[in-house]
């Protein structure tokens, strides 16, 4: 194996760099914008919920310039009744967008996590 072309991936499997899943900032931004729009909240409302001093971070997320912090992802996930990882859009090696929960090895972990938190509630 050529060390420069391979990386350690999920479940400690060696995967080529061009097939390793990365976060698609633009896709995630479009998805967050869609979720906010469908939720009935305004950007100002999300700003207030997240205790942001201005709406610019939200607009930067929507434009795909930055990602929300873990804390903001957590609150957004609770607000939209989904898991944090479901808010992120990943890209395949060929540039095709997929949501994290569509990846087979991850969906099992998410389902197990959901069962665990529903039992704890």
N, C-alpha and C positions, 0 to 999 in steps of 0.2 A: 504494500500500500504506500502510496505517495503521501507523506505526512502533510504536505502543503495543501492537498486537495481533500483531505478527510478530517472530520471532527467527531468528537464523541457526542452522541445525541441522546434522545430520550431512552430511558431504560438501558443506558450505557452501551448502545449499539453504535458502531461506526457507520456514519452516513456521509455521502459526498456533500461538500459545501453547497453545491447548486440545488440539492434537494432538501436541505435543512430548512425547516419552517421558520420564517422570520415574521415579525409583526409588520403589517402593511399600515403605515401611518395614515396615508390618504384614505384607504378603505375603512380604517377604524374611525377616522374623522367623519366620513360620510355616514357610517353606521350610527355613530353617536348623535349626529345631527338628525337623522331619521328617527331615532328613539326619542329624542327630546321633543321633536315635532309631534310625534304620535301620542306622546304622554300627556299633551295638553299644557305642559309647563312652558313658560317663556324662558329665554336665556337669563333674564333678570331673576326669575323665580329659582332657577338652578343655582345662580350666583348666590342668592340668599341662603338656600339650603346648604351649600358647600362652604358658607362663611367666607366667600371671596370678596375682596375689597373692590374689585372691578370685573367686568365681564370678559376682558381680553383673553384670559387663559382658556375660556370655553370656546371662543372664536378661534384661537390657535389650535385647539383640539380638532375643531370642525374642518379647518383648512389643512389638517394633517401635518402641522408644523411641530407639534409636541404631543405627548401622551399625558393623560391625567396621572396624578400621583397614585400610589397604592391606596391611600386614605380616600381620595376622591373616587377611585374605581369602586371601592367598597361601598361608599354611600350611594353612588349611582346604581350599583348592582341591587342594593336593597330597594331603592326607589323604583327600579324597573322590574323588580321581582325576578331576578336572574342571578347567576353566578358571575363573579368578577371576570373570569376568563372568557365568558360568553360575550363580553363587551369588546373583546379584541378580535380584529380580523387579521388572519395570517395569510401569507402568500405561499404558493407552491413554487417549486424550482422554476417552473415555466412562467411565473408571474400571475397565474390565475389565483384570484382571491378565494379563500375559504375561511369560514368562521372556525374558531378553535374547537368548538364542540362537535364539529363534523369530523375531526380526526379520530379514527377508531380507537387507538390506544388511550386517548385522553377522555373520551366520552365515558368509558367504564369508570375511570377515577372520579369524574364529575357525578355520575349516578351514585356511586358508593358514598361520596361526600354528601349528596342530597339526602340519601337514606339516613346517614349518620346524624345530620342536623335536624331532620324531621323527627327522629326518635328522641333527640335531646329536648325538643320544644315541648 
